[in-house]
Amino acid sequence: MRLTRTALYLSAALLPFAAQAQQAAPAPAAAAQPQIAVAPLNFTERTLPNGLKVYAIRDTSTANVSVQVWYDVGSKDDPAGKSGFAHMFEHLMFKGTKNLVDEQMDRLTEDVGGYNNA
């Protein structure tokens, strides 16, 4: 009983401080988000005779090279009522071909510090 009474007195004594802290809390700022300016990318574009479009951005601030291959096809192109074709072909992309054995594409890429991900 004595512990309960002490807890009640302590709570009552601290109540004004809690109310004051809630009143002093700043109101959330209006939807004024800072605008971030993004410089335009200076890139080149060309189309190879086989129809492949190549976009290049030169960045001399690093010795790294990044190569991305994008296919304009995916699950959006799966036949109605059938799904998974794009995902299946994603996995087949790094399998063997008539010139490369299974997973050789991964080994060639990883041996020079890169990685493949589709």
N, CA, C and O atoms as a Tinker XYZ file with bonds, in Angstrom:
   472  protein
     1  N      0.824000   -1.199000    0.000000    73     2
     2  CA     0.000000    0.000000    0.000000    64     1     3
     3  C      0.865000    1.258000    0.000000    63     2     4     5
     4  O      0.578000    2.234000   -0.693000    81     3
     5  N      1.935000    1.207000    0.800000    73     3     6
     6  CA     2.813000    2.364000    0.890000    64     5     7
     7  C      3.497000    2.626000   -0.463000    63     6     8     9
     8  O      3.656000    3.781000   -0.856000    81     7
     9  N      3.909000    1.545000   -1.189000    73     7    10
    10  CA     4.560000    1.669000   -2.489000    64     9    11
    11  C      3.596000    2.249000   -3.527000    63    10    12    13
    12  O      3.990000    3.080000   -4.346000    81    11
    13  N      2.339000    1.814000   -3.492000    73    11    14
    14  CA     1.330000    2.321000   -4.419000    64    13    15
    15  C      1.099000    3.813000   -4.201000    63    14    16    17
    16  O      0.993000    4.580000   -5.158000    81    15
    17  N      1.023000    4.216000   -2.931000    73    15    18
    18  CA     0.787000    5.633000   -2.614000    64    17    19
    19  C      1.974000    6.479000   -3.090000    63    18    20    21
    20  O      1.781000    7.571000   -3.626000    81    19
    21  N      3.180000    5.985000   -2.896000    73    19    22
    22  CA     4.372000    6.722000   -3.328000    64    21    23
    23  C      4.384000    6.872000   -4.852000    63    22    24    25
    24  O      4.728000    7.935000   -5.369000    81    23
    25  N      4.013000    5.817000   -5.561000    73    23    26
    26  CA     3.964000    5.874000   -7.021000    64    25    27
    27  C      2.929000    6.876000   -7.489000    63    26    28    29
    28  O      3.159000    7.608000   -8.452000    81    27
    29  N      1.785000    6.915000   -6.812000    73    27    30
    30  CA     0.743000    7.885000   -7.181000    64    29    31
    31  C      1.215000    9.313000   -6.938000    63    30    32    33
    32  O      0.997000   10.180000   -7.784000    81    31
    33  N      1.862000    9.577000   -5.793000    73    31    34
    34  CA     2.367000   10.926000   -5.498000    64    33    35
    35  C      3.423000   11.351000   -6.523000    63    34    36    37
    36  O      3.436000   12.490000   -6.991000    81    35
    37  N      4.308000   10.406000   -6.857000    73    35    38
    38  CA     5.361000   10.711000   -7.825000    64    37    39
    39  C      4.771000   11.015000   -9.198000    63    38    40    41
    40  O      5.207000   11.944000   -9.877000    81    39
    41  N      3.781000   10.229000   -9.601000    73    39    42
    42  CA     3.121000   10.474000  -10.895000    64    41    43
    43  C      2.435000   11.824000  -10.911000    63    42    44    45
    44  O      2.516000   12.557000  -11.896000    81    43
    45  N      1.766000   12.149000   -9.834000    73    43    46
    46  CA     1.068000   13.435000   -9.747000    64    45    47
    47  C      2.055000   14.587000   -9.771000    63    46    48    49
    48  O      1.768000   15.637000  -10.347000    81    47
    49  N      3.210000   14.406000   -9.154000    73    47    50
    50  CA     4.212000   15.465000   -9.117000    64    49    51
    51  C      4.831000   15.687000  -10.491000    63    50    52    53
    52  O      5.176000   16.818000  -10.833000    81    51
    53  N      4.977000   14.632000  -11.281000    73    51    54
    54  CA     5.602000   14.745000  -12.600000    64    53    55
    55  C      4.628000   15.126000  -13.710000    63    54    56    57
    56  O      5.061000   15.487000  -14.804000    81    55
    57  N      3.354000   15.054000  -13.458000    73    55    58
    58  CA     2.337000   15.330000  -14.471000    64    57    59
    59  C      2.478000   16.716000  -15.094000    63    58    60    61
    60  O      2.390000   16.824000  -16.317000    81    59
    61  N      2.692000   17.787000  -14.316000    73    59    62
    62  CA     2.832000   19.104000  -14.958000    64    61    63
    63  C      4.020000   19.183000  -15.918000    63    62    64    65
    64  O      3.959000   19.876000  -16.934000    81    63
    65  N      5.117000   18.457000  -15.585000    73    63    66
    66  CA     6.269000   18.480000  -16.479000    64    65    67
    67  C      5.951000   17.789000  -17.810000    63    66    68    69
    68  O      6.377000   18.256000  -18.866000    81    67
    69  N      5.220000   16.704000  -17.766000    73    67    70
    70  CA     4.847000   15.994000  -18.989000    64    69    71
    71  C      3.939000   16.856000  -19.853000    63    70    72    73
    72  O      4.088000   16.888000  -21.075000    81    71
    73  N      2.997000   17.558000  -19.222000    73    71    74
    74  CA     2.092000   18.423000  -19.980000    64    73    75
    75  C      2.856000   19.568000  -20.620000    63    74    76    77
    76  O      2.589000   19.936000  -21.764000    81    75
    77  N      3.816000   20.138000  -19.878000    73    75    78
    78  CA     4.606000   21.245000  -20.417000    64    77    79
    79  C      5.462000   20.772000  -21.594000    63    78    80    81
    80  O      5.610000   21.501000  -22.575000    81    79
    81  N      6.028000   19.565000  -21.511000    73    79    82
    82  CA     6.847000   19.033000  -22.598000    64    81    83
    83  C      6.014000   18.843000  -23.860000    63    82    84    85
    84  O      6.504000   19.075000  -24.965000    81    83
    85  N      4.757000   18.422000  -23.705000    73    83    86
    86  CA     3.901000   18.235000  -24.875000    64    85    87
    87  C      3.549000   19.571000  -25.505000    63    86    88    89
    88  O      3.477000   19.676000  -26.729000    81    87
    89  N      3.327000   20.597000  -24.683000    73    87    90
    90  CA     2.979000   21.912000  -25.227000    64    89    91
    91  C      4.183000   22.562000  -25.905000    63    90    92    93
    92  O      4.022000   23.313000  -26.867000    81    91
    93  N      5.378000   22.280000  -25.414000    73    91    94
    94  CA     6.567000   22.915000  -25.960000    64    93    95
    95  C      7.052000   22.250000  -27.236000    63    94    96    97
    96  O      7.928000   22.788000  -27.914000    81    95
    97  N      6.508000   21.103000  -27.576000    73    95    98
    98  CA     6.947000   20.402000  -28.774000    64    97    99
    99  C      6.651000   21.258000  -30.003000    63    98   100   101
   100  O      5.541000   21.771000  -30.143000    81    99
   101  N      7.628000   21.416000  -30.891000    73    99   102
   102  CA     7.395000   22.249000  -32.080000    64   101   103
   103  C      6.380000   21.603000  -33.010000    63   102   104   105
   104  O      6.306000   20.381000  -33.135000    81   103
   105  N      5.620000   22.442000  -33.643000    73   103   106
   106  CA     4.635000   21.959000  -34.609000    64   105   107
   107  C      5.375000   21.430000  -35.825000    63   106   108   109
   108  O      6.417000   21.976000  -36.189000    81   107
   109  N      4.871000   20.389000  -36.460000    73   107   110
   110  CA     5.552000   19.872000  -37.653000    64   109   111
   111  C      5.624000   20.931000  -38.742000    63   110   112   113
   112  O      4.677000   21.690000  -38.948000    81   111
   113  N      6.733000   20.973000  -39.422000    73   111   114
   114  CA     6.933000   21.958000  -40.487000    64   113   115
   115  C      5.946000   21.700000  -41.615000    63   114   116   117
   116  O      5.528000   20.568000  -41.855000    81   115
   117  N      5.594000   22.752000  -42.283000    73   115   118
   118  CA     4.702000   22.616000  -43.440000    64   117   119
   119  C      5.427000   21.802000  -44.508000    63   118   120   121
   120  O      6.604000   21.480000  -44.349000    81   119
   121  N      4.761000   21.482000  -45.548000    73   119   122
   122  CA     5.312000   20.621000  -46.594000    64   121   123
   123  C      6.377000   21.327000  -47.422000    63   122   124   125
   124  O      6.466000   21.121000  -48.632000    81   123
   125  N      7.182000   22.155000  -46.774000    73   123   126
   126  CA     8.244000   22.868000  -47.479000    64   125   127
   127  C      9.491000   21.996000  -47.514000    63   126   128   129
   128  O     10.318000   22.043000  -46.603000    81   127
   129  N      9.618000   21.213000  -48.557000    73   127   130
   130  CA    10.771000   20.343000  -48.718000    64   129   131
   131  C     11.834000   21.089000  -49.524000    63   130   132   133
   132  O     11.512000   21.784000  -50.488000    81   131
   133  N     13.099000   20.945000  -49.128000    73   131   134
   134  CA    14.144000   21.625000  -49.907000    64   133   135
   135  C     14.239000   21.022000  -51.304000    63   134   136   137
   136  O     14.116000   19.810000  -51.484000    81   135
   137  N     14.453000   21.868000  -52.263000    73   135   138
   138  CA    14.595000   21.420000  -53.640000    64   137   139
   139  C     16.048000   21.044000  -53.891000    63   138   140   141
   140  O     16.958000   21.789000  -53.525000    81   139
   141  N     16.263000   19.917000  -54.502000    73   139   142
   142  CA    17.609000   19.454000  -54.810000    64   141   143
   143  C     17.820000   19.579000  -56.307000    63   142   144   145
   144  O     17.057000   19.035000  -57.105000    81   143
   145  N     18.851000   20.292000  -56.672000    73   143   146
   146  CA    19.163000   20.465000  -58.090000    64   145   147
   147  C     20.063000   19.320000  -58.543000    63   146   148   149
   148  O     21.083000   19.039000  -57.914000    81   147
   149  N     19.691000   18.676000  -59.609000    73   147   150
   150  CA    20.479000   17.587000  -60.175000    64   149   151
   151  C     21.001000   18.042000  -61.525000    63   150   152   153
   152  O     20.234000   18.410000  -62.415000    81   151
   153  N     22.316000   18.010000  -61.662000    73   151   154
   154  CA    22.921000   18.435000  -62.923000    64   153   155
   155  C     22.548000   17.447000  -64.025000    63   154   156   157
   156  O     22.462000   16.246000  -63.768000    81   155
   157  N     22.330000   17.923000  -65.229000    73   155   158
   158  CA    22.009000   17.002000  -66.333000    64   157   159
   159  C     23.197000   16.082000  -66.605000    63   158   160   161
   160  O     24.353000   16.476000  -66.453000    81   159
   161  N     22.893000   14.864000  -67.006000    73   159   162
   162  CA    23.935000   13.891000  -67.326000    64   161   163
   163  C     24.437000   14.123000  -68.743000    63   162   164   165
   164  O     23.648000   14.248000  -69.680000    81   163
   165  N     25.727000   14.178000  -68.885000    73   163   166
   166  CA    26.329000   14.345000  -70.196000    64   165   167
   167  C     26.638000   12.953000  -70.741000    63   166   168   169
   168  O     27.652000   12.358000  -70.374000    81   167
   169  N     25.781000   12.431000  -71.607000    73   167   170
   170  CA    25.951000   11.078000  -72.117000    64   169   171
   171  C     25.937000   11.066000  -73.636000    63   170   172   173
   172  O     25.458000   11.993000  -74.289000    81   171
   173  N     26.483000    9.980000  -74.174000    73   171   174
   174  CA    26.428000    9.770000  -75.616000    64   173   175
   175  C     25.535000    8.572000  -75.886000    63   174   176   177
   176  O     25.390000    7.682000  -75.048000    81   175
   177  N     24.950000    8.566000  -77.050000    73   175   178
   178  CA    24.048000    7.474000  -77.442000    64   177   179
   179  C     24.340000    7.111000  -78.888000    63   178   180   181
   180  O     24.527000    7.976000  -79.743000    81   179
   181  N     24.375000    5.804000  -79.138000    73   179   182
   182  CA    24.487000    5.353000  -80.526000    64   181   183
   183  C     23.801000    4.000000  -80.656000    63   182   184   185
   184  O     23.644000    3.271000  -79.676000    81   183
   185  N     23.401000    3.682000  -81.857000    73   183   186
   186  CA    22.744000    2.405000  -82.135000    64   185   187
   187  C     23.635000    1.594000  -83.054000    63   186   188   189
   188  O     24.032000    2.059000  -84.122000    81   187
   189  N     23.946000    0.379000  -82.631000    73   187   190
   190  CA    24.792000   -0.512000  -83.426000    64   189   191
   191  C     23.990000   -1.103000  -84.592000    63   190   192   193
   192  O     22.760000   -1.055000  -84.581000    81   191
   193  N     24.676000   -1.656000  -85.592000    73   191   194
   194  CA    23.966000   -2.232000  -86.743000    64   193   195
   195  C     22.958000   -3.325000  -86.368000    63   194   196   197
   196  O     21.987000   -3.540000  -87.093000    81   195
   197  N     23.179000   -4.018000  -85.243000    73   195   198
   198  CA    22.238000   -5.063000  -84.834000    64   197   199
   199  C     21.061000   -4.513000  -84.033000    63   198   200   201
   200  O     20.233000   -5.282000  -83.544000    81   199
   201  N     20.978000   -3.190000  -83.893000    73   199   202
   202  CA    19.860000   -2.573000  -83.191000    64   201   203
   203  C     20.124000   -2.285000  -81.721000    63   202   204   205
   204  O     19.304000   -1.640000  -81.068000    81   203
   205  N     21.253000   -2.749000  -81.183000    73   203   206
   206  CA    21.582000   -2.511000  -79.779000    64   205   207
   207  C     21.858000   -1.039000  -79.553000    63   206   208   209
   208  O     22.671000   -0.441000  -80.257000    81   207
   209  N     21.186000   -0.449000  -78.575000    73   207   210
   210  CA    21.418000    0.955000  -78.225000    64   209   211
   211  C     22.477000    1.008000  -77.134000    63   210   212   213
   212  O     22.393000    0.275000  -76.148000    81   211
   213  N     23.466000    1.867000  -77.304000    73   211   214
   214  CA    24.565000    2.002000  -76.349000    64   213   215
   215  C     24.557000    3.427000  -75.807000    63   214   216   217
   216  O     24.631000    4.394000  -76.564000    81   215
   217  N     24.466000    3.540000  -74.488000    73   215   218
   218  CA    24.543000    4.823000  -73.803000    64   217   219
   219  C     25.827000    4.808000  -72.988000    63   218   220   221
   220  O     26.120000    3.822000  -72.311000    81   219
   221  N     26.598000    5.892000  -73.044000    73   219   222
   222  CA    27.859000    5.944000  -72.306000    64   221   223
   223  C     27.968000    7.262000  -71.556000    63   222   224   225
   224  O     27.610000    8.324000  -72.065000    81   223
   225  N     28.473000    7.160000  -70.331000    73   223   226
   226  CA    28.757000    8.341000  -69.515000    64   225   227
   227  C     30.203000    8.206000  -69.053000    63   226   228   229
   228  O     30.558000    7.227000  -68.398000    81   227
   229  N     31.014000    9.161000  -69.384000    73   227   230
   230  CA    32.428000    9.130000  -68.993000    64   229   231
   231  C     32.577000    9.813000  -67.636000    63   230   232   233
   232  O     32.092000   10.925000  -67.431000    81   231
   233  N     33.260000    9.125000  -66.708000    73   231   234
   234  CA    33.514000    9.671000  -65.374000    64   233   235
   235  C     34.980000    9.430000  -65.056000    63   234   236   237
   236  O     35.362000    8.317000  -64.695000    81   235
   237  N     35.800000   10.457000  -65.185000    73   235   238
   238  CA    37.235000   10.298000  -64.962000    64   237   239
   239  C     37.618000   10.446000  -63.493000    63   238   240   241
   240  O     38.804000   10.412000  -63.163000    81   239
   241  N     36.641000   10.609000  -62.607000    73   239   242
   242  CA    36.950000   10.755000  -61.186000    64   241   243
   243  C     37.205000    9.417000  -60.508000    63   242   244   245
   244  O     37.565000    9.386000  -59.331000    81   243
   245  N     37.028000    8.315000  -61.224000    73   243   246
   246  CA    37.254000    6.993000  -60.651000    64   245   247
   247  C     37.836000    6.071000  -61.712000    63   246   248   249
   248  O     37.656000    6.281000  -62.911000    81   247
   249  N     38.540000    5.040000  -61.238000    73   247   250
   250  CA    39.109000    4.063000  -62.167000    64   249   251
   251  C     38.157000    2.897000  -62.400000    63   250   252   253
   252  O     38.509000    1.948000  -63.101000    81   251
   253  N     36.962000    2.948000  -61.828000    73   251   254
   254  CA    35.983000    1.864000  -61.953000    64   253   255
   255  C     35.239000    1.945000  -63.276000    63   254   256   257
   256  O     35.103000    3.007000  -63.882000    81   255
   257  N     34.767000    0.785000  -63.696000    73   255   258
   258  CA    33.952000    0.689000  -64.902000    64   257   259
   259  C     32.676000   -0.044000  -64.530000    63   258   260   261
   260  O     32.718000   -1.028000  -63.792000    81   259
   261  N     31.560000    0.418000  -65.026000    73   259   262
   262  CA    30.281000   -0.247000  -64.792000    64   261   263
   263  C     29.630000   -0.512000  -66.141000    63   262   264   265
   264  O     29.544000    0.375000  -66.989000    81   263
   265  N     29.181000   -1.728000  -66.323000    73   263   266
   266  CA    28.489000   -2.096000  -67.553000    64   265   267
   267  C     27.135000   -2.658000  -67.165000    63   266   268   269
   268  O     27.048000   -3.558000  -66.330000    81   267
   269  N     26.093000   -2.137000  -67.759000    73   267   270
   270  CA    24.745000   -2.636000  -67.515000    64   269   271
   271  C     24.122000   -3.002000  -68.858000    63   270   272   273
   272  O     24.229000   -2.259000  -69.834000    81   271
   273  N     23.485000   -4.134000  -68.884000    73   271   274
   274  CA    22.776000   -4.569000  -70.088000    64   273   275
   275  C     21.303000   -4.652000  -69.709000    63   274   276   277
   276  O     20.929000   -5.405000  -68.810000    81   275
   277  N     20.478000   -3.882000  -70.390000    73   275   278
   278  CA    19.042000   -3.855000  -70.110000    64   277   279
   279  C     18.305000   -4.426000  -71.315000    63   278   280   281
   280  O     18.575000   -4.060000  -72.459000    81   279
   281  N     17.391000   -5.310000  -71.043000    73   279   282
   282  CA    16.551000   -5.884000  -72.093000    64   281   283
   283  C     15.171000   -5.261000  -71.974000    63   282   284   285
   284  O     14.603000   -5.209000  -70.883000    81   283
   285  N     14.641000   -4.799000  -73.062000    73   283   286
   286  CA    13.323000   -4.160000  -73.021000    64   285   287
   287  C     12.238000   -5.232000  -73.071000    63   286   288   289
   288  O     11.379000   -5.232000  -73.953000    81   287
   289  N     12.300000   -6.134000  -72.112000    73   287   290
   290  CA    11.337000   -7.221000  -72.018000    64   289   291
   291  C     11.296000   -7.660000  -70.561000    63   290   292   293
   292  O     12.290000   -7.528000  -69.847000    81   291
   293  N     10.193000   -8.165000  -70.126000    73   291   294
   294  CA    10.081000   -8.614000  -68.739000    64   293   295
   295  C      8.724000   -9.219000  -68.475000    63   294   296   297
   296  O      8.028000   -9.635000  -69.402000    81   295
   297  N      8.346000   -9.269000  -67.206000    73   295   298
   298  CA     7.088000   -9.909000  -66.834000    64   297   299
   299  C      5.888000   -9.217000  -67.473000    63   298   300   301
   300  O      4.830000   -9.827000  -67.630000    81   299
   301  N      6.048000   -7.950000  -67.839000    73   299   302
   302  CA     4.947000   -7.243000  -68.521000    64   301   303
   303  C      4.617000   -7.881000  -69.864000    63   302   304   305
   304  O      3.527000   -7.684000  -70.403000    81   303
   305  N      5.564000   -8.650000  -70.403000    73   303   306
   306  CA     5.373000   -9.277000  -71.705000    64   305   307
   307  C      4.938000  -10.735000  -71.623000    63   306   308   309
   308  O      4.733000  -11.373000  -72.655000    81   307
   309  N      4.793000  -11.277000  -70.405000    73   307   310
   310  CA     4.333000  -12.659000  -70.258000    64   309   311
   311  C      2.929000  -12.801000  -70.830000    63   310   312   313
   312  O      2.126000  -11.876000  -70.712000    81   311
   313  N      2.612000  -13.937000  -71.446000    73   311   314
   314  CA     1.265000  -14.143000  -71.979000    64   313   315
   315  C      0.222000  -14.098000  -70.851000    63   314   316   317
   316  O      0.518000  -14.451000  -69.709000    81   315
   317  N     -0.965000  -13.672000  -71.176000    73   315   318
   318  CA    -2.043000  -13.592000  -70.183000    64   317   319
   319  C     -2.268000  -14.963000  -69.558000    63   318   320   321
   320  O     -2.369000  -15.967000  -70.263000    81   319
   321  N     -2.346000  -14.999000  -68.254000    73   319   322
   322  CA    -2.602000  -16.240000  -67.545000    64   321   323
   323  C     -1.373000  -17.114000  -67.356000    63   322   324   325
   324  O     -1.454000  -18.167000  -66.723000    81   323
   325  N     -0.246000  -16.696000  -67.892000    73   323   326
   326  CA     1.000000  -17.457000  -67.737000    64   325   327
   327  C      2.069000  -16.489000  -67.259000    63   326   328   329
   328  O      2.276000  -15.433000  -67.857000    81   327
   329  N      2.735000  -16.849000  -66.195000    73   327   330
   330  CA     3.767000  -15.955000  -65.684000    64   329   331
   331  C      5.035000  -16.734000  -65.394000    63   330   332   333
   332  O      5.019000  -17.962000  -65.310000    81   331
   333  N      6.124000  -16.015000  -65.242000    73   331   334
   334  CA     7.385000  -16.633000  -64.885000    64   333   335
   335  C      8.378000  -16.767000  -66.012000    63   334   336   337
   336  O      9.523000  -17.151000  -65.772000    81   335
   337  N      7.978000  -16.461000  -67.250000    73   335   338
   338  CA     8.895000  -16.614000  -68.374000    64   337   339
   339  C     10.096000  -15.672000  -68.252000    63   338   340   341
   340  O     11.234000  -16.088000  -68.473000    81   339
   341  N      9.851000  -14.414000  -67.905000    73   339   342
   342  CA    10.950000  -13.451000  -67.767000    64   341   343
   343  C     11.914000  -13.906000  -66.678000    63   342   344   345
   344  O     13.130000  -13.802000  -66.842000    81   343
   345  N     11.390000  -14.401000  -65.589000    73   343   346
   346  CA    12.232000  -14.867000  -64.492000    64   345   347
   347  C     13.044000  -16.086000  -64.926000    63   346   348   349
   348  O     14.224000  -16.196000  -64.589000    81   347
   349  N     12.429000  -16.986000  -65.659000    73   347   350
   350  CA    13.142000  -18.167000  -66.133000    64   349   351
   351  C     14.293000  -17.759000  -67.063000    63   350   352   353
   352  O     15.405000  -18.272000  -66.936000    81   351
   353  N     14.027000  -16.841000  -67.995000    73   351   354
   354  CA    15.066000  -16.422000  -68.921000    64   353   355
   355  C     16.175000  -15.640000  -68.220000    63   354   356   357
   356  O     17.328000  -15.665000  -68.650000    81   355
   357  N     15.820000  -14.949000  -67.144000    73   355   358
   358  CA    16.845000  -14.268000  -66.339000    64   357   359
   359  C     17.875000  -15.284000  -65.849000    63   358   360   361
   360  O     19.077000  -15.026000  -65.906000    81   359
   361  N     17.409000  -16.437000  -65.369000    73   359   362
   362  CA    18.319000  -17.463000  -64.873000    64   361   363
   363  C     19.085000  -18.137000  -66.013000    63   362   364   365
   364  O     20.246000  -18.508000  -65.842000    81   363
   365  N     18.459000  -18.294000  -67.147000    73   363   366
   366  CA    19.130000  -18.913000  -68.291000    64   365   367
   367  C     20.221000  -18.023000  -68.887000    63   366   368   369
   368  O     21.137000  -18.508000  -69.553000    81   367
   369  N     20.112000  -16.716000  -68.639000    73   367   370
   370  CA    21.024000  -15.765000  -69.251000    64   369   371
   371  C     22.493000  -16.067000  -68.905000    63   370   372   373
   372  O     23.378000  -15.802000  -69.719000    81   371
   373  N     22.761000  -16.611000  -67.723000    73   371   374
   374  CA    24.143000  -16.860000  -67.311000    64   373   375
   375  C     24.514000  -18.337000  -67.380000    63   374   376   377
   376  O     25.557000  -18.738000  -66.863000    81   375
   377  N     23.690000  -19.128000  -67.997000    73   375   378
   378  CA    24.014000  -20.549000  -68.188000    64   377   379
   379  C     24.907000  -20.704000  -69.416000    63   378   380   381
   380  O     25.275000  -19.719000  -70.056000    81   379
   381  N     25.243000  -21.919000  -69.728000    73   379   382
   382  CA    26.156000  -22.173000  -70.834000    64   381   383
   383  C     25.559000  -21.848000  -72.194000    63   382   384   385
   384  O     24.343000  -21.854000  -72.385000    81   383
   385  N     26.445000  -21.566000  -73.119000    73   383   386
   386  CA    26.068000  -21.346000  -74.522000    64   385   387
   387  C     26.934000  -22.274000  -75.374000    63   386   388   389
   388  O     27.668000  -23.099000  -74.828000    81   387
   389  N     26.863000  -22.156000  -76.684000    73   387   390
   390  CA    27.711000  -23.009000  -77.517000    64   389   391
   391  C     29.180000  -22.611000  -77.390000    63   390   392   393
   392  O     30.065000  -23.398000  -77.726000    81   391
   393  N     29.449000  -21.383000  -76.903000    73   391   394
   394  CA    30.836000  -20.925000  -76.747000    64   393   395
   395  C     31.305000  -20.857000  -75.290000    63   394   396   397
   396  O     32.507000  -20.747000  -75.046000    81   395
   397  N     30.406000  -20.918000  -74.336000    73   395   398
   398  CA    30.758000  -20.826000  -72.916000    64   397   399
   399  C     30.112000  -21.976000  -72.160000    63   398   400   401
   400  O     28.945000  -22.300000  -72.380000    81   399
   401  N     30.878000  -22.588000  -71.269000    73   399   402
   402  CA    30.306000  -23.659000  -70.442000    64   401   403
   403  C     29.466000  -23.038000  -69.335000    63   402   404   405
   404  O     29.513000  -21.829000  -69.109000    81   403
   405  N     28.694000  -23.880000  -68.647000    73   403   406
   406  CA    27.835000  -23.431000  -67.557000    64   405   407
   407  C     28.592000  -22.542000  -66.561000    63   406   408   409
   408  O     29.656000  -22.914000  -66.066000    81   407
   409  N     28.032000  -21.379000  -66.282000    73   407   410
   410  CA    28.537000  -20.411000  -65.294000    64   409   411
   411  C     29.892000  -19.811000  -65.640000    63   410   412   413
   412  O     30.498000  -19.154000  -64.793000    81   411
   413  N     30.384000  -20.016000  -66.853000    73   411   414
   414  CA    31.652000  -19.395000  -67.238000    64   413   415
   415  C     31.525000  -17.871000  -67.311000    63   414   416   417
   416  O     32.481000  -17.152000  -67.023000    81   415
   417  N     30.351000  -17.385000  -67.694000    73   415   418
   418  CA    30.124000  -15.939000  -67.730000    64   417   419
   419  C     30.328000  -15.340000  -66.337000    63   418   420   421
   420  O     30.953000  -14.288000  -66.197000    81   419
   421  N     29.799000  -16.013000  -65.299000    73   419   422
   422  CA    29.999000  -15.545000  -63.924000    64   421   423
   423  C     31.478000  -15.568000  -63.553000    63   422   424   425
   424  O     31.985000  -14.614000  -62.965000    81   423
   425  N     32.167000  -16.645000  -63.891000    73   423   426
   426  CA    33.597000  -16.766000  -63.534000    64   425   427
   427  C     34.410000  -15.661000  -64.213000    63   426   428   429
   428  O     35.262000  -15.044000  -63.573000    81   427
   429  N     34.160000  -15.407000  -65.482000    73   427   430
   430  CA    34.903000  -14.369000  -66.207000    64   429   431
   431  C     34.679000  -12.998000  -65.574000    63   430   432   433
   432  O     35.608000  -12.196000  -65.473000    81   431
   433  N     33.467000  -12.739000  -65.158000    73   431   434
   434  CA    33.147000  -11.452000  -64.552000    64   433   435
   435  C     33.736000  -11.347000  -63.146000    63   434   436   437
   436  O     34.348000  -10.337000  -62.798000    81   435
   437  N     33.549000  -12.391000  -62.344000    73   435   438
   438  CA    34.012000  -12.354000  -60.953000    64   437   439
   439  C     35.532000  -12.379000  -60.852000    63   438   440   441
   440  O     36.089000  -11.838000  -59.896000    81   439
   441  N     36.212000  -12.990000  -61.808000    73   439   442
   442  CA    37.684000  -13.030000  -61.777000    64   441   443
   443  C     38.325000  -11.662000  -61.905000    63   442   444   445
   444  O     39.484000  -11.485000  -61.529000    81   443
   445  N     37.596000  -10.699000  -62.426000    73   443   446
   446  CA    38.136000   -9.333000  -62.534000    64   445   447
   447  C     37.448000   -8.379000  -61.566000    63   446   448   449
   448  O     37.527000   -7.161000  -61.720000    81   447
   449  N     36.758000   -8.955000  -60.546000    73   447   450
   450  CA    36.187000   -8.123000  -59.484000    64   449   451
   451  C     34.746000   -7.700000  -59.685000    63   450   452   453
   452  O     34.230000   -6.901000  -58.904000    81   451
   453  N     34.090000   -8.205000  -60.696000    73   451   454
   454  CA    32.706000   -7.817000  -60.945000    64   453   455
   455  C     31.729000   -8.843000  -60.435000    63   454   456   457
   456  O     32.119000   -9.839000  -59.827000    81   455
   457  N     30.459000   -8.601000  -60.682000    73   455   458
   458  CA    29.420000   -9.573000  -60.346000    64   457   459
   459  C     28.259000   -9.422000  -61.312000    63   458   460   461
   460  O     28.004000   -8.343000  -61.848000    81   459
   461  N     27.577000  -10.508000  -61.515000    73   459   462
   462  CA    26.404000  -10.525000  -62.388000    64   461   463
   463  C     25.152000  -10.595000  -61.532000    63   462   464   465
   464  O     25.108000  -11.316000  -60.535000    81   463
   465  N     24.158000   -9.856000  -61.921000    73   463   466
   466  CA    22.879000   -9.902000  -61.237000    64   465   467
   467  C     21.824000   -9.478000  -62.236000    63   466   468   469
   468  O     21.993000   -8.497000  -62.960000    81   467
   469  N     20.750000  -10.215000  -62.268000    73   467   470
   470  CA    19.691000   -9.857000  -63.211000    64   469   471
   471  C     18.426000   -9.540000  -62.443000    63   470   472
   472  O     17.404000   -9.213000  -63.045000    81   471
